[in-house]
Amino acid sequence: MNPIGLTLPNSLAMHTAQGSSRGGGTFGQLLNQAVSQLENSQNQANQAITGAMTGQMTVTQAMVSMSEAQSTLDVATSIRNNVVQAYQSIMNMPVG
């Protein structure tokens, strides 16, 4: 797993792989993939905490898993904030 936790595919490679068709739902697929990765990261952290409490994992492993989940959540929150800010900027633009 990378330090951030979210692995976003290269958009040019996605576009090339799908041909020249636009509107194929690539943004939706990308968003679904990112949310799934975020959910998986959170689930792994929960499992690691449970494993540490039952003695199946060390506390260090649980802390690393929690840190990765927190980093993934921080990135997702930052992306969401930037998207909302961009949306608000577009909505505040004057219409010719």
Secondary structure, DSSP 8 states (H G I E B T S, - for coil): --SSS-----HHHHHHHTTT---SSHHHHHHHHHHHHHHHHHHHHHHHHHHHHHTSS-HHHHHHHHHHHHHHHHHHHHHHHHHHHHHHHHHTS---
